[in-house]
Amino acid sequence: MQIVLHLGVHKTASTYLQAVLEASREGLRAEGIGYVTLKEMRSGITARVRRPGLLGMRLAMTARRLLEGHKDCRRLILSDENISGGSRELIDGLFYSAAGKRAESLAKALGSDDVRIMVATRSYDSFVASCYCEHLQHFPFLTPSEYLAAFDIACLDWSILIADLCRRFGQEHVTVWRFEDFNDVEDEVLSAMAGDVAIDWVKPSRPLRQSLPQKAVDALTALVPLLNRKEISRVLEPVSKALGEHGTPFRTYDDETARALRARYDRNIETLAHSFPRMRMIRRTSRAVEGVSDRRQRAGS
């Protein structure tokens, strides 16, 4: 059985892709392609992959049960950005450093020598801003300056993660795309997941997991002298809704720093493409694409 492992990562439309895959399970199954839902991944696989000392012994058993449930499939798609790491990656100074090792341990547990890795990247400036908003959803409130002070900006480097994946799985088995291109390449990404088989994809019609607007972050930061951090976290959702979920997106860096980070990002991606020529890079073309704004809304940020 061929295994497709979508590693995400966070804030690169992973939730949107998972929603499409789950809604399209019937069409996938008709083509002999199985999809393991995010709920199934989180309830059995992901924790065992991420905590091998405590739960790793059960990984092989869980993987065997998973395969047994899809024994009539020739291809199986798994997707969970948490295999790569958690939302504390930046603060912990790791930046998905264990992703390759975890993916390899999962591949071994599944007993497959035909594993295809799929991963998206995102420009460092917007990635950090979106990760900050994600952090606020799960942990006590930090101001933007406190969050940025907690990690070294130099740790931002997709090339380390993807080079590791290419070395472990073979560059011809790794597919990469940029989040910035996703509106244009969404169908090609889905097609690659399905092995280039034509599927009648069922896509969400509403936004998924959008980041906080700038006004909401400013308002929450202003509450720091008045409330403790957990109390601020409890009012995050109502403040965000009250100030408009579709306002100007939150920005972490000033213009000069953001430009420098985007330039670094572009260099890293081009270096990867040059260093691993057999890696599949799904790129935006110059062809006009219809419905871009609609897809941007559905995918969220």
ZABA-98061 format. One record per residue: residue in three letters; x, y, z of N, C-alpha, C in turn. Coordinates in steps of 0.02 Angstrom, whole numbers. Each point is the difference from the previous one (the first is absolute). Example, Ala and Ser with C-alpha at 12.3 -4.5 7.8 and 13.67 -1.06 7.14 Angstrom:
2
   type      n_X      n_Y      n_Z     ca_X     ca_Y     ca_Z      c_X      c_Y      c_Z
    ALA      660     -284      390      -45       59        0       45       60        0
    SER      -18       53      -36       42       59        3      -39       55       37
//
This chain:
301
   type      n_X      n_Y      n_Z     ca_X     ca_Y     ca_Z      c_X      c_Y      c_Z
    MET       42      -60        0      -42       60        0       44       63        0
    GLN      -17       46      -42       37       64       -2      -28       46       54
    ILE       44       31       38      -19       45       54       15       72      -20
    VAL      -49       44        8       10       72      -10       -5       33       68
    LEU       54       31       21        2       32       67        5       76       -9
    HIS      -56       33       13       -2       73       -4       18       28       69
    LEU       58       32        4       25       26       64      -22       71       15
    GLY      -38       29      -42      -22       70       12       47       50      -31
    VAL       29       46       36        0        6       73      -55       48       23
    HIS        6       24       62      -50       46       26       -6       63      -43
    LYS      -61       25       -3      -15       64      -31       18        2      -75
    THR      -10      -58      -33       12       -3      -72      -60      -32      -35
    ALA      -61       13       25      -63      -26      -27       -7      -75       13
    SER       33      -27       51       -6      -71       15      -71      -19       20
    THR      -32       42       41      -68      -14       21      -47       -2      -59
    TYR       10       45      -47      -41        2      -60        9      -64      -41
    LEU       62      -21      -11       12      -60      -39      -30      -61       35
    GLN        5       -3       65      -29      -57       37      -76        0       -7
    ALA      -30       59       -1      -73        4       -9      -20      -25      -70
    VAL       39       18      -50      -15      -23      -68        8      -76       -5
    LEU       54      -26       28       12      -72       -3      -55      -39       36
    GLU      -21       25       59      -52      -36       37      -66        3      -37
    ALA      -17       58      -27      -63        6      -37        0      -40      -65
    SER       59      -16      -24        6      -35      -65       17      -74        9
    ARG       -9      -26       60       20      -70       14      -35      -50      -45
    GLU      -63       12      -15      -37      -48      -41       31       -3      -70
    GLY       15       58      -29       30        0      -66       70      -30        0
    LEU       38       13       53       66      -29        5       -4      -76        6
    ARG      -46      -24       41       -6      -72       11      -19      -36      -65
    ALA      -40       33      -41      -20      -31      -64       60      -10      -45
    GLU       53       37       12       61       -7      -40       53      -41       36
    GLY      -19      -32       55       47      -42       37       47       40       43
    ILE      -21       60       21       42       43       41      -34       12       67
    GLY       35      -15       54      -27       11       66       25       66       29
    TYR      -38       28       46       21       60       36      -12      -10       75
    VAL       52       10       39       -5       -5       73      -16       70       27
    THR      -58        9       30      -22       66       22       46       26       56
    LEU       -3       66        9       40       31       52      -20      -27       68
    LYS      -64      -12       12      -22      -28       63       31      -68       12
    GLU        2      -41      -52       30      -67        6       75        5       13
    MET       33       48      -33       72        9       10       15       21       71
    ARG      -38       49       25       14       27       66      -18      -51       56
    SER      -48      -43      -13      -21      -47       52       45      -62        4
    GLY       40      -13      -52       40      -60        2       72        7      -21
    ILE       12       34      -55       67        1      -30       45       55       26
    THR      -24       62       -2       44       57       10       34        1       69
    ALA      -38      -13       52       29        1       68       54      -53        6
    ARG       -9      -57      -31       49      -54        4       63       17      -40
    VAL       -8       37      -53       58       21      -40       40       54       38
    ARG      -35       45       33       32       57       32       29      -17       68
    ARG      -25      -53       32       25      -18       67       22      -73        0
    PRO       53      -16      -36       20      -70       -8       18      -35       65
    GLY       27       37       49       19      -31       63      -59      -27       37
    LEU      -56       38       -1      -59      -18       39      -48      -45      -40
    LEU      -10       18      -63      -52      -33      -38       26      -35      -63
    GLY       65        7      -13       28      -25      -62       -9      -75      -10
    MET        1      -39       55       -7      -72       -6      -67      -20      -30
    ARG      -49       44        8      -66      -15      -27       -9       24      -71
    LEU       49       35      -27       -6       29      -67       -8      -54      -53
    ALA       42      -52        2       -3      -52      -50      -68      -35        1
    MET      -26      -13       60      -65      -33        6      -56       45      -29
    THR        3       65       16      -50       46      -25        5        7      -76
    ALA       61        0      -26       10        5      -72      -27      -62      -35
    ARG       10      -58       29      -27      -62      -30      -76        2       -4
    ARG      -32       24       54      -73        6       -1      -23       49      -53
    LEU       38       54       -7      -17       50      -50        2      -30      -70
    LEU       53      -36      -15        7      -31      -65      -54      -53      -12
    GLU      -17      -36       52      -52      -51       -6      -67       31      -20
    GLY      -13       59       27      -63       34      -16       -2       28      -71
    HIS       59        1      -32        3       26      -69       34      -51      -47
    LYS       -9      -63       15       36      -52      -37      -22       -4      -73
    ASP      -58       27      -16      -24       -2      -70       25       60      -40
    CYS       41       44       32       24       60      -34       71      -12      -28
    ARG       13       31      -56       68       -4      -29       41       61       21
    ARG      -33       51       26       33       62       21      -36       25       62
    LEU       40       24       49      -29       24       63       29       69       16
    ILE      -44       49       11       20       68       15       -7       13       74
    LEU       55       23       32       -2       20       70       21       73        4
    SER      -34       38       43       16       71        5       -9       23       72
    ASP       54       27       27       -3       31       66       62       43        9
    GLU       -9       66        4       55       46        8       35       -9       67
    ASN      -34      -30       49       30      -10       66       54      -54        0
    ILE        4      -41      -52       56      -47       -5       65       39       -7
    SER       -3       55      -36       60       41       -9       21       34       64
    GLY      -48       19       40       15       35       63      -62       35       25
    GLY        5       31       58      -57       35       29        3       75      -13
    SER      -50       34       26       -4       72      -12       51       40       41
    ARG       38      -35       43       52       33       39       69       -5      -34
    GLU        2      -24      -62       64      -11      -33       46       60        2
    LEU      -26       60      -15       43       59       -3       27       17       69
    ILE      -43       -1       51       22       16       67       51      -51       26
    ASP       -9      -62      -20       47      -52       21       65        1      -40
    GLY        3       42      -52       60        7      -40       16      -61      -42
    LEU      -52      -39      -18       11      -63      -36      -15        6      -75
    PHE      -50       35      -18      -22        9      -69       -4      -67      -38
    TYR      -39      -45       27      -15      -64      -33       62      -44       -8
    SER       47        5       45       62      -37       -7       -9      -76        7
    ALA      -55      -22       30      -12      -72        9      -48      -28      -52
    ALA      -22       41      -48      -51      -22      -48       23      -59      -41
    GLY       62        2      -26       25      -54      -42        4      -66       38
    LYS       26        3       60        7      -60       41      -68      -30       16
    ARG      -48       43       17      -67      -25       16      -34      -31      -61
    ALA        7       33      -58      -29      -27      -61       30      -67      -17
    GLU       65       -6       10       34      -64      -14      -23      -55       47
    SER       -8       16       63      -23      -50       48      -71      -24      -17
    LEU      -42       46      -24      -68      -19      -20        2      -44      -62
    ALA       43       17      -48        7      -41      -60       22      -70       17
    LYS       46       -7       47       24      -66       20      -56      -40       34
    ALA      -39       35       42      -56      -34       34      -52      -24      -50
    LEU       -9       37      -54      -48      -19      -51       28      -54      -46
    GLY       65      -11        4       32      -53      -39        0       12      -74
    SER       -1       64      -20       -1       16      -72       67       28      -22
    ASP       24      -23      -57       60       29      -29      -16       48      -57
    ASP      -65       16       -6      -22       48      -51      -41       54       34
    VAL       36       48       29      -32       55       38       13       65      -36
    ARG      -53       36      -14        5       65      -33      -14       55       52
    ILE       46       47        4       -5       54       50      -24       63      -35
    MET      -49       33       31      -25       63      -27        2       53       55
    VAL       28       57      -16        9       53       51       -2       68      -34
    ALA      -31       48       34       -4       69      -25       47       44       40
    THR       21       54      -30       41       50       34      -38       66        0
    ARG       25       47       38      -32       66        2       52       52       17
    SER       -6       59      -30       47       54       12        6       13       75
    TYR       61        9       24       13        3       72      -38       56       35
    ASP       -9       57      -32      -33       56       33      -74      -16       15
    SER      -36      -23      -50      -71      -16       11       -8      -64       40
    PHE       47      -46       -7       -3      -63       39        3       14       75
    VAL       47       43       20        7       16       71      -62       35       26
    ALA      -27       47      -39      -60       36       21      -58      -48        9
    SER       -9      -47      -46      -54      -48        4       10      -49       57
    CYS       64      -20       11       15      -46       56      -13       34       67
    TYR       13       65        4      -15       36       61      -75       -3       15
    CYS      -40       12      -51      -73       -3       10      -22      -70       20
    GLU       33      -51      -29      -15      -69       18       19      -14       72
    HIS       57       27       21       24       -9       69      -52       27       49
    LEU      -29       56      -16      -49       30       45      -62      -44        9
    GLN      -13      -43      -49      -59      -43        5       10      -56       51
    HIS       63      -16       17       14      -59       40       36       13       66
    PHE       30       59        8       42       14       58      -18       68       30
    PRO       19       11       63      -12       66       30       29       56      -43
    PHE      -33       56        3       15       56      -44       72       24        8
    LEU       32       13      -57       64       35       -4       -9       59      -46
    THR       32       56       16       -2       56      -47       44      -18      -60
    PRO       -9       33      -57       43      -13      -58       74        7       16
    SER       18       51       38       71       10       16       27      -56       44
    GLU      -41      -24       47       21      -56       42        9      -64      -41
    TYR      -44      -10      -47        4      -60      -42       63        2      -43
    LEU       13       57      -31       59        6      -43       64       -6       39
    ALA        0       25       62       60       -3       42       16      -71       22
    ALA      -48      -45       -7        8      -68       26       37      -46      -48
    PHE       12       22      -62       35      -44      -47       50       39      -41
    ASP       47      -36      -30       52       29      -41      -23        1      -73
    ILE       -3       58      -29      -24        6      -69       42      -40      -49
    ALA       62      -15       19       44      -37      -44      -21      -73       -8
    CYS      -44      -24       44      -21      -70       -5      -49      -12      -57
    LEU      -25       53      -30      -49       -6      -54       36      -22      -64
    ASP       -8      -63      -19       34      -27      -58      -34      -64      -25
    TRP      -41        8      -52      -34      -59      -28       49      -49      -32
    SER       56       26      -23       46      -43      -38       27      -57       44
    ILE        8       11       64       24      -53       44      -51      -57        5
    LEU      -63       18       11      -53      -50        4       -6      -40      -64
    ILE       -4       34      -57      -13      -34      -63       60      -40      -23
    ALA       61       26       12       59      -39      -18        2      -65       40
    ASP      -20        3       64       -2      -60       41      -50      -51      -28
    LEU      -58       24      -21      -51      -44      -28       24      -31      -65
    CYS       35       39      -41       27      -27      -63       52      -54       13
    ARG       41       10       50       52      -50       16      -31      -64       27
    ARG      -52        6       39      -30      -59       32      -44      -39      -49
    PHE      -37       34      -43      -49      -33      -42       18       -1      -74
    GLY       52       37      -19       17        6      -70      -35       60      -30
    GLN       38       43      -32      -29       64      -23      -57      -10      -50
    GLU        1      -55      -38      -53      -12      -48      -66      -18       34
    HIS        2      -13       65      -61      -17       39      -24       59       42
    VAL       29       58       -9      -19       60       38      -32       52      -46
    THR      -58       24       21      -36       53      -38       -8       61       44
    VAL       17       58      -27        0       63       38      -38       53      -40
    TRP      -37       41       34      -29       59      -30        1       57       50
    ARG       -5       61      -26        0       59       42      -72       19       16
    PHE      -13       16       63      -66       22       21      -23       61      -41
    GLU       47       43      -18      -16       60      -38      -28      -18      -69
    ASP       15      -60      -25      -25      -21      -65      -63      -43        5
    PHE      -22      -15       61      -51      -51        9      -65       16      -38
    ASN      -20       62       -2      -62       17      -36        3      -22      -73
    ASP       59        3      -29        8      -19      -70       12      -75      -10
    VAL       30      -33       50       22      -69      -10      -40      -50       41
    GLU      -54       23       31      -40      -44       43      -19      -65      -34
    ASP      -26        3      -61      -22      -60      -34       59      -46      -16
    GLU       57       29      -16       59      -41      -14       26      -34       63
    VAL       -4       34       57       19      -30       63      -45      -60       16
    LEU      -65       10       -7      -47      -54       14       11      -58      -49
    SER       12       16      -62       14      -52      -50       62      -40       18
    ALA       52       34       24       61      -35       20      -14      -46       59
    MET      -42       21       47      -18      -43       56      -35      -63      -23
    ALA      -41        7      -52      -38      -57      -25       37      -39      -54
    GLY       64       16      -11       38      -36      -50      -21       18      -71
    ASP      -20       63       -8      -20       28      -65      -61      -36      -30
    VAL      -42      -28       44      -63      -30      -21      -54       54        4
    ALA      -44        2      -49      -54       50       -2      -51      -16       55
    ILE      -10       49       45      -48       -7       55      -48       59       -2
    ASP      -63      -13       14      -49       54        5        5       28       71
    TRP       44       49       10       14       26       67      -58       39       29
    VAL      -15      -12       63      -52       37       36       35       51       44
    LYS      -11       65      -14       38       52       33      -44       42       46
    PRO       27       22       57      -38       42       47      -20       66      -33
    SER      -55       27       23      -23       64      -28       10       57       50
    ARG       28      -15       58        9       52       51       73        3       21
    PRO       23       56       28       69        6       22       16      -49       56
    LEU       62      -23        3       22      -46       52       62       28       36
    ARG       -4        2       66       59       17       42       36       63      -21
    GLN      -37       55       -7       33       62      -18       37       31       59
    SER       54       38      -15       39       32       52      -38       60       28
    LEU       24       25       57      -32       56       32       14       65      -38
    PRO      -47       47        1       14       66      -30       45       42       45
    GLN       34       48      -29       46       43       38      -36       35       57
    LYS      -61       23      -11      -37       36       53      -12      -43       61
    ALA      -12      -65      -12      -13      -45       56       64      -10       42
    VAL       57       -9      -34       63       -8       37       16       63       39
    ASP      -11       58      -30       13       63       35      -45        7       62
    ALA      -63      -19       -8      -47        5       57       19      -48       56
    LEU       19      -61      -18       20      -49       51       63       22       36
    THR       47       28      -37       62       24       30      -14       57       49
    ALA      -49       41      -16      -18       56       44      -30      -24       67
    LEU      -22      -62        2      -30      -27       61       52      -26       50
    VAL       64       -4      -20       51      -29       42        4       33       69
    PRO       -5       67        7        2       29       68      -62      -15       42
    LEU      -54      -22      -33      -64       -7       35      -17      -71       19
    LEU       22      -49      -40      -19      -69       10       62      -45        1
    ASN       -7      -59       31       56      -47       -5       -3      -35      -67
    ARG       53      -38      -16        6      -27      -67      -55      -51      -18
    LYS      -20      -40       48      -53      -49      -14      -67       35      -11
    GLU      -12       54       37      -62       38      -10       -2       32      -69
    ILE       57       24      -23        3       29      -67      -14      -54      -53
    SER       28      -59       10      -12      -55      -47      -74      -18       -4
    ARG      -35        6       56      -72      -18       -1      -42       50      -39
    VAL       24       61       -8      -40       49      -38       26        7      -72
    LEU       48      -41      -19       29        5      -67      -54       -6      -55
    GLU      -41      -51        5      -49      -12      -53      -52       56       -4
    PRO      -32       20       55      -49       55       -5       31       66      -23
    VAL       61       15       21       33       61      -22       12       -3      -75
    SER       23      -56      -24       14       -9      -72      -64        9      -40
    LYS      -54      -30       22      -64        5      -36      -27       71        2
    ALA        7       32       57      -27       68        8       37       50      -46
    LEU       64      -12      -11       40       46      -39        5      -19      -74
    GLY      -33      -54      -17       -2      -18      -71       53      -49      -18
    GLU      -20      -63      -14       47      -53      -17       33       12      -67
    HIS      -30       43      -41       27       10      -67       34       67       -7
    GLY       24       27       55       37       63       -2       70       -9      -26
    THR       41       52        4       69       -4      -22       37      -54       40
    PRO       32      -47      -34       34      -55       36       56       27       45
    PHE       11      -35       54       53       18       46       68       -6      -34
    ARG       44       47       13       69       -1      -26       48        1       59
    THR       52      -42       -5       48       -5       54       58       49       -8
    TYR       25        8      -61       62       36      -12      -12       66      -37
    ASP       48       46        9       -2       62      -39       17      -16      -72
    ASP      -11       49      -44        8      -11      -72       70      -23      -19
    GLU       50       30       30       69      -17      -19       17      -72       20
    THR      -19      -20       60       14      -68       22      -40      -50      -41
    ALA      -62       17      -15      -42      -45      -40       30      -11      -69
    ARG       25       54      -31       31       -7      -66       62      -45        3
    ALA       40        9       52       60      -41        7      -18      -74       10
    LEU      -53      -13       38      -21      -69       11      -29      -31      -63
    ARG      -36       39      -39      -26      -26      -63       56      -15      -49
    ALA       52       43        0       57      -12      -44       37      -64       21
    ARG        8      -10       66       31      -62       24      -40      -61      -20
    TYR      -65        6        7      -45      -55      -19        8      -18      -74
    ASP        0       50      -43        8      -12      -72       67      -34      -14
    ARG       53       22       33       66      -31      -10       -1      -73       22
    ASN      -30      -13       58       -3      -69       25      -36      -46      -48
    ILE      -56       23      -27      -39      -42      -46       38      -13      -64
    GLU       32       51      -27       38       -9      -62       60      -46       11
    THR       32        6       58       55      -44       17      -23      -73        3
    LEU      -58      -12       30      -28      -67        3      -14      -28      -69
    ALA      -30       41      -43      -16      -22      -67       63      -19      -39
    HIS       53       38       12       64      -14      -34       34      -61       30
    SER       -2       -7       66       34      -55       33      -34      -67       -9
    PHE      -66        1       -8      -39      -62       -7      -43        3      -63
    PRO       31       -7      -58      -36       10      -63      -55      -52      -13
    ARG        4      -58       32      -52      -51      -11      -58        7       49
    MET        6       45       48      -56       16       45      -55       35      -41
    ARG      -62      -18       12      -55       31      -36      -19       65       34
    MET        7       55      -37      -21       65       25      -60       23      -40
    ILE      -56        8       34      -61       22      -33        1       76        1
    ARG        8       30      -58        8       73       -4      -59       32      -36
    ARG      -11       62       17      -51       41      -34       25       16      -70
    THR      -45       -3      -47       17       19      -69      -26       70      -14
    SER       17       26      -57      -22       67      -19      -71       -1      -27
    ARG      -29      -61       -7      -67       -6      -26      -51       30       49
    ALA      -47       38      -26      -52       29       42      -42      -55       30
    VAL      -15        4       64      -39      -51       34      -65       31       25
    GLU      -56      -32      -16      -65       26       20      -15      -19       72
    GLY      -38       42       34      -24      -17       67       52        6       54
    VAL       55       37      -11       54        4       48      -25       29       66
    SER      -38       54       -2      -22       32       62      -45      -45       40
    ASP      -42      -39      -35      -45      -46       35       40      -54       36
    ARG       52      -27      -33       40      -52       31       40       27       58
    ARG       23       63       -6       38       30       54      -44        4       63
    GLN      -62       19       -9      -45        4       58      -12      -68       32
    ARG       -8      -51      -42      -14      -67       26       60      -28       38
    ALA       60       12      -27       60      -30       30       18       34       65
    GLY      -20       62       11       18       35       61       72       22       -2
    SER       27       19       59       69       24        3       35      -23       62
//
